[in-house]
Amino acid sequence: MSAAQAAPFLRKITPGGWTALAWLAGLLFTALLRVRLPGQEKAEVLAGVVILRWDGLTMLALATLLALRGSVLLTRRPGAALGHMLGAAVVGSLPLGVTAIPLAHYLAVDMALYTIAVTRPHHESDRAVFLGLGTVVGYLAVRLACGWNVGTTTALTVGLTAAVAWLLGRAQRQTREHAEQTRLRIAEQAVTAERLRIAREMHDTVAHSIGIVALQAGAARRVIDNRPDQAREALAAIETASRETLAGLRRMLGALRTADEGGDGGGATKQGPRGAEGSAGSGTDSAPSGTPALSGKPSPSETPPHSQKSPHPETPPPPDTPAFPKASGLPEMPGLAALDRLAETTAAAGVRVAVRWIGAPRPLPPDIDLSAFRLVQESVTNVVRHSGADRCTVTVDHRDPEALALAVEDLGPTPGRERERSGGGSGYGLPGMRERVGLLHGDFTAGPRPDGGFRVTARLPLPTGVTPA
């Protein structure tokens, strides 16, 4: 069995299993010390009288039962498990005729102390190490009280190994806690960054709408006397732009207020397991070379055609590439109408994007149109950077009159195509997408496909009055 094959097998062994193995190994070592092995003139340690009798063998058997029982309890009741281990170490030492608990009999206790220090609260692990050290000292105290010799050096060695095992467990626990705190902090930063990005987009949308209102108002003022029909058209355009902008602001501000009060994005989300080397939803805030910019002005509505381009491999950007770098041929604040051009720029990064349109396209509010594009863009970016796939499919479903449905999926790594490692991106694109969907009161899912690859879906509710064209 190779090292790569052995690693998954070793990870399947529970802490209780390792503790039981430590006890059995210590018992075997104790027996070997008292047997003359090949090449030796005599055994390393002279076997005591008791160990060769039935009562000595009975005590060793009882100690083994206590140790195995403690191994079973280690995960569920670590305190009781440690008590069983300490009892096994003491009982197993009695028939050996030794002056202190031998180190081999304390290996299982060391494993238990390490496990408790890693998995249990600090006060429990502190109590465990004091109990472990106290047992070593107590064994010496009893022998001294009876007027027998004591093995001070052996006891110090046993106590030192117990303390080291406990310290290693405590360090491992602190490392895990720090990693979890770091992960949560970065995830919070990703959500905050996404909110700031959305705020910038909303600012640009409002500025664009105010510009339209100003132009149309000026036109209406100039023609209101001579061409009242054109003036009425300009006023209608002002009313439409104002209402759309006001509705978008109300939706976004209301969602932000709800999210702040409720502690989440406000939408139902699900996320499947995936590492940094995943694909469509593996999560990164960095986009491939040639993906469109974030801020700017919305593009006019147009019917988006199907798109599927051939790959032209291109060197991907460095890890510190900012999110959504600008690309030629794309509007600064695109909508779903720009998906065909997104497919073209993605093909330059070596991934073909097939866009499927289901249902009749309809005009969408600017904030929903932009958010839908950003979700697709981020998912496609993750395919390029993390999946190892050479193609993906984007589905835009307009059939539901009350919502817009999006899906981005790939088939998994293509043989011979390398995927970018986790260091290539931030690894937190999913929280940003989830936050964006949640602020629109939508549903978001991301997870592996049953037959391989990865799938990201989003459902964005539409405000009343948005109907198919």
C-alpha positions in Angstrom: 0.0 0.0 0.0 1.5 3.4 -1.0 1.6 6.4 1.2 -1.2 8.1 -0.9 -3.4 5.0 -0.4 -2.6 4.7 3.3 -3.5 8.3 4.2 -7.3 7.9 3.7 -7.3 4.7 5.6 -5.4 6.3 8.6 -7.9 9.2 8.6 -10.7 6.7 9.2 -9.2 5.5 12.5 -11.0 7.2 15.4 -9.2 8.8 18.4 -10.5 5.8 20.4 -8.9 3.5 17.9 -5.5 5.2 18.2 -5.8 5.0 21.9 -6.5 1.3 21.9 -3.6 0.8 19.5 -1.3 2.8 21.9 -2.3 0.6 24.8 -1.7 -2.7 22.9 1.6 -1.4 21.6 2.7 -0.5 25.1 1.6 -3.9 26.4 3.6 -5.6 23.6 6.7 -3.5 24.4 6.4 -4.3 28.1 6.3 -8.0 27.2 9.3 -7.8 24.8 11.4 -6.1 27.5 11.0 -9.1 29.7 11.9 -11.7 27.0 15.4 -12.5 25.8 15.3 -11.5 22.1 17.7 -12.9 19.4 21.2 -11.3 19.9 20.7 -10.6 23.6 22.4 -12.5 26.4 19.5 -11.8 28.7 16.2 -9.8 28.8 16.4 -6.1 29.3 14.1 -6.2 32.4 13.8 -9.1 34.8 10.2 -10.3 34.9 8.6 -10.0 38.3 7.2 -13.0 40.2 3.6 -11.8 40.2 3.4 -11.3 36.4 4.1 -15.0 35.8 1.3 -16.1 38.1 -2.4 -16.3 37.5 -3.2 -13.2 39.6 -0.6 -11.2 37.6 -2.1 -12.2 34.3 -5.5 -11.5 35.6 -4.5 -7.9 36.5 -3.0 -7.4 33.0 -6.2 -8.7 31.5 -8.3 -6.4 33.7 -6.1 -3.5 32.8 -6.5 -4.3 29.1 -10.3 -4.4 29.4 -10.3 -1.0 31.2 -8.2 0.5 28.4 -10.4 -0.9 25.7 -13.5 0.3 27.4 -11.9 3.8 27.8 -11.1 3.8 24.1 -14.8 3.2 23.3 -15.9 6.0 25.6 -13.3 8.6 24.5 -15.4 10.4 21.9 -18.7 10.3 23.9 -17.5 10.6 27.5 -13.9 11.8 27.5 -13.7 12.3 31.3 -14.9 8.7 32.0 -12.6 7.4 29.2 -9.5 9.1 30.9 -10.5 7.5 34.2 -10.5 4.1 32.6 -7.1 4.8 31.0 -5.6 5.9 34.3 -7.0 2.9 36.1 -5.6 0.6 33.4 -2.1 2.2 33.7 -2.1 1.7 37.5 -3.6 -1.8 37.5 -1.3 -2.9 34.7 1.8 -1.7 36.6 1.1 -3.6 39.8 2.2 -7.1 38.6 5.3 -5.8 36.9 7.3 -5.2 40.1 8.3 -1.7 38.9 9.0 1.4 41.1 6.9 3.8 38.9 4.2 3.6 36.2 6.2 2.7 33.1 6.1 5.0 30.1 4.7 2.2 27.8 1.6 1.9 30.1 1.0 5.6 29.8 1.0 5.9 26.0 -2.8 5.4 25.9 -3.2 8.1 28.6 -1.1 10.5 26.5 -3.3 9.8 23.5 -6.4 10.5 25.6 -4.9 13.7 26.9 -4.1 14.9 23.4 -7.6 14.1 22.2 -9.3 15.8 25.1 -7.1 18.9 24.7 -8.1 19.1 21.0 -11.8 18.4 21.2 -12.9 19.6 24.7 -13.2 23.1 26.3 -10.2 24.5 28.1 -11.5 23.8 31.6 -12.0 20.1 30.8 -8.6 19.7 29.2 -7.0 21.4 32.2 -8.7 19.1 34.6 -7.6 16.1 32.5 -3.9 17.0 32.5 -4.0 17.6 36.3 -5.6 14.2 36.8 -3.0 12.6 34.6 -0.1 14.1 36.4 -1.7 13.6 39.7 -2.0 9.9 39.1 1.8 9.6 38.5 2.5 11.6 41.7 -0.1 9.6 43.6 1.5 6.3 42.6 4.9 7.5 44.0 3.2 8.8 47.1 1.6 5.4 47.9 4.9 3.6 47.4 6.7 6.1 49.7 4.0 5.7 52.3 4.5 2.0 52.2 8.3 2.3 52.6 9.0 1.0 49.1 11.5 2.3 46.5 10.2 4.8 43.9 11.4 5.5 40.4 11.6 9.3 40.4 13.3 9.5 37.0 10.8 7.2 35.4 7.9 9.2 36.9 9.4 12.5 35.7 9.7 11.0 32.2 6.1 9.8 32.2 4.8 13.1 33.5 6.8 15.0 30.9 5.4 13.0 28.0 1.9 13.5 29.4 2.4 17.3 29.6 3.9 17.4 26.0 0.9 15.4 24.6 -1.5 17.8 26.3 0.4 20.9 25.1 0.4 19.5 21.5 -3.4 19.0 21.7 -3.9 22.5 23.1 -1.8 24.0 20.3 -3.8 22.0 17.7 -7.1 23.3 19.2 -5.8 26.9 19.2 -4.7 26.5 15.5 -8.2 25.2 14.6 -9.9 28.0 16.5 -7.7 30.6 14.8 -8.4 29.1 11.4 -12.1 29.2 12.0 -12.0 32.8 13.2 -10.0 33.7 10.2 -12.4 32.0 7.9 -15.4 33.7 9.5 -13.6 37.1 9.3 -12.7 36.7 5.7 -16.3 35.6 4.9 -17.6 38.7 6.6 -15.2 40.8 4.7 -16.4 39.2 1.5 -20.0 40.0 2.3 -19.1 43.6 3.2 -17.2 43.9 0.0 -20.1 42.6 -2.0 -22.4 45.1 -0.3 -20.0 48.0 -1.2 -19.9 46.7 -4.8 -23.7 46.6 -4.9 -23.9 50.2 -3.4 -21.5 51.4 -6.1 -23.6 49.8 -8.8 -26.7 51.4 -7.4 -25.0 54.7 -7.2 -24.1 54.5 -10.9 -27.6 53.3 -11.8 -29.1 56.3 -9.9 -26.7 58.7 -11.6 -27.6 57.3 -15.0 -31.3 57.6 -14.3 -30.9 61.2 -13.1 -29.0 62.0 -16.3 -31.9 60.5 -18.3 -34.4 62.6 -16.3 -32.4 65.8 -16.8 -32.1 65.2 -20.6 -35.8 64.3 -21.0 -36.9 67.3 -18.9 -34.8 69.6 -21.0 -36.2 68.2 -24.2 -39.8 68.5 -22.9 -39.2 72.1 -21.9 -38.1 73.0 -25.4 -40.9 71.3 -27.3 -43.8 71.6 -24.8 -45.4 74.6 -26.7 -44.8 73.5 -30.4 -44.8 69.7 -30.1 -46.9 68.6 -27.0 -46.9 64.9 -28.2 -43.1 64.7 -27.9 -43.2 66.6 -24.6 -45.7 64.0 -23.3 -43.3 61.2 -24.5 -40.4 62.8 -22.6 -42.5 63.2 -19.5 -43.5 59.5 -19.7 -39.8 58.5 -20.0 -39.0 60.7 -17.0 -41.8 58.9 -15.0 -40.6 55.5 -16.1 -37.0 56.1 -15.2 -37.9 57.7 -11.9 -40.2 54.9 -10.9 -37.7 52.2 -11.8 -34.9 53.9 -9.9 -37.0 54.5 -6.9 -38.3 50.9 -6.9 -34.7 49.6 -7.1 -33.6 51.8 -4.2 -36.5 50.7 -2.1 -35.8 47.0 -2.8 -32.1 47.3 -2.0 -32.3 49.6 1.1 -35.1 47.5 2.5 -33.1 44.3 2.0 -30.0 45.8 3.5 -32.0 46.9 6.6 -33.6 43.5 6.9 -30.2 41.8 6.6 -28.7 44.0 9.2 -31.5 43.3 11.6 -31.7 39.6 10.9 -28.0 38.9 10.7 -28.1 37.3 7.2 -28.7 38.2 3.6 -32.4 37.7 3.9 -32.7 35.0 1.3 -32.9 31.2 1.5 -29.5 29.8 0.4 -27.9 26.4 0.2 -24.3 25.5 -0.4 -22.8 22.2 -1.2 -19.3 21.0 -0.2 -16.5 22.1 -2.4 -12.9 22.9 -1.9 -10.9 25.7 -3.4 -10.2 23.6 -6.4 -13.9 23.4 -7.2 -15.5 24.8 -10.3 -18.5 26.9 -10.9 -19.0 27.8 -7.3 -15.7 27.1 -5.8 -15.5 30.8 -4.8 -13.2 33.5 -5.9 -13.4 37.3 -6.1 -10.8 37.4 -8.9 -12.0 37.1 -12.5 -10.1 35.8 -15.5 -8.5 38.0 -18.0 -11.1 39.4 -20.2 -14.1 39.5 -17.9 -16.2 42.6 -17.8 -16.0 45.6 -15.4 -18.1 46.2 -12.4 -19.2 49.8 -12.4 -20.6 52.0 -15.1 -23.9 52.5 -16.9 -26.5 49.9 -17.7 -26.9 48.7 -21.3 -30.2 48.9 -23.2 -32.4 45.8 -23.4 -31.9 43.5 -26.4 -32.6 39.9 -27.3 -29.5 37.9 -26.4 -28.6 35.2 -28.9 -27.1 31.8 -28.2 -23.4 31.8 -27.8 -20.7 29.1 -27.9 -17.2 29.9 -28.9 -14.0 27.9 -29.3 -11.3 28.2 -26.7 -8.1 30.2 -27.2 -5.9 29.6 -24.2 -4.5 32.6 -22.6 -2.4 33.1 -19.5 -4.7 33.7 -16.5 -4.2 36.8 -14.4 -2.1 36.8 -11.2 -3.8 36.1 -7.9 -4.1 39.7 -6.9 -6.1 40.7 -10.0 -9.0 42.8 -8.8 -12.5 41.5 -9.1 -14.2 42.0 -12.5 -11.4 43.6 -14.5 -12.5 45.7 -17.5 -12.8 44.0 -20.9 -13.2 45.5 -24.3 -16.5 45.1 -26.0 -18.6 45.0 -22.8 -20.7 47.8 -21.3 -19.4 49.2 -18.0 -22.5 48.1 -16.2 -23.8 45.1 -18.2 -27.0 43.1 -18.0 -28.1 39.7 -19.3 -27.9 41.2 -22.8 -24.1 41.1 -22.5 -23.9 37.3 -21.9 -22.9 36.6 -25.5 -19.9 39.0 -25.1 -19.1 37.5 -21.8 -18.9 34.1 -23.6 -16.5 35.6 -26.1 -14.1 36.9 -23.4 -14.3 33.7 -21.5 -13.5 31.7 -24.6 -10.2 33.6 -24.7 -9.4 32.1 -21.3 -9.9 28.6 -22.6 -13.5 27.8 -21.6 -16.4 27.7 -24.0 -19.7 29.0 -22.6 -23.0 27.8 -24.1 -25.8 30.2 -23.2 -29.4 28.7 -23.2 -32.4 31.0 -23.2 -35.7 29.4 -22.0 -38.9 31.4 -22.4 -39.4 34.8 -24.0 -37.0 37.5 -22.8 -38.5 40.4 -20.9 -37.4 43.8 -19.7 -35.9 43.5 -16.2 -35.3 46.2 -13.5 -31.8 47.5 -13.8 -30.7 46.2 -10.4 -32.0 42.7 -11.1 -30.6 42.6 -14.6 -27.1 43.7 -13.3 -27.2 41.2 -10.4 -28.2 38.4 -12.7 -25.2 39.2 -14.9 -22.8 39.4 -11.9 -24.0 36.0 -10.7 -23.3 34.4 -14.1 -20.0 36.3 -14.4 -18.7 35.1 -11.0 -19.8 31.5 -11.6 -18.1 31.4 -15.0 -15.0 33.0 -13.6 -14.8 30.2 -11.1 -15.1 27.6 -13.8 -12.1 29.2 -15.6 -10.0 29.5 -12.5 -10.8 26.3 -10.5 -12.8 23.6 -12.3 -10.3 22.3 -14.9 -13.3 22.1 -17.3 -13.1 23.3 -20.9 -16.7 24.2 -21.2 -19.8 25.2 -19.1 -23.4 25.9 -19.7 -25.4 29.0 -18.6 -29.2 28.7 -18.5 -31.4 31.8 -18.3 -35.1 30.8 -17.6 -37.8 33.4 -18.1 -40.8 31.0 -17.9 -41.8 31.9 -14.4 -43.6 35.2 -14.5 -42.7 35.9 -10.9 -39.0 35.1 -10.9 -35.9 34.9 -13.1 -34.0 31.5 -12.8 -30.3 31.2 -13.5 -28.0 28.1 -13.6 -24.3 27.7 -14.4 -22.9 24.2 -14.5 -19.8 22.3 -15.7 -19.0 18.7 -16.2 -15.9 18.7 -14.1 -12.1 18.6 -15.0 -11.1 17.8 -18.5 -8.2 15.3 -18.8 -5.0 17.1 -19.5 -6.3 20.4 -18.3 -4.8 21.8 -15.1 -7.0 23.6 -12.6 -5.7 26.5 -10.6 -4.9 25.9 -7.0 -6.6 27.5 -4.0 -3.9 30.2 -3.8 -5.1 31.7 -7.1 -8.2 33.4 -5.7 -9.7 34.5 -2.4 -11.9 31.4 -2.2 -14.9 33.5 -1.0 -16.9 34.1 -4.2 -19.9 32.0 -2.9 -20.5 34.3 0.1 -20.6 37.3 -2.2 -23.0 35.6 -4.6 -25.1 34.4 -1.7 -25.2 37.9 -0.2 -26.2 39.4 -3.5 -29.1 36.9 -4.0 -30.2 37.3 -0.4 -30.4 41.1 -0.7 -32.9 40.5 -3.6 -34.8 38.0 -1.4 -33.9 35.2 -3.8 -32.8 31.6 -3.4 -29.2 30.4 -4.0 -27.7 26.9 -4.2 -24.2 25.7 -5.1 -22.9 22.2 -5.0 -21.5 19.2 -6.9 -23.6 17.6 -9.6 -24.5 13.9 -9.1 -22.6 12.8 -12.2 -19.6 15.1 -11.7 -18.9 18.8 -12.1 -20.5 21.7 -10.2 -23.7 23.5 -10.4 -24.8 27.0 -9.2 -28.4 28.1 -9.3 -30.2 31.3 -8.4 -33.8 32.4 -8.4 -34.4 36.1 -8.3 -38.0 37.3 -7.6 -39.3 40.0 -9.9 -41.3 43.0 -8.7 -45.0 43.2 -9.6 -45.6 44.5 -13.1 -42.6 42.8 -14.8 -44.1 40.5 -17.4 -42.8 38.7 -20.4 -42.5 40.9 -23.5 
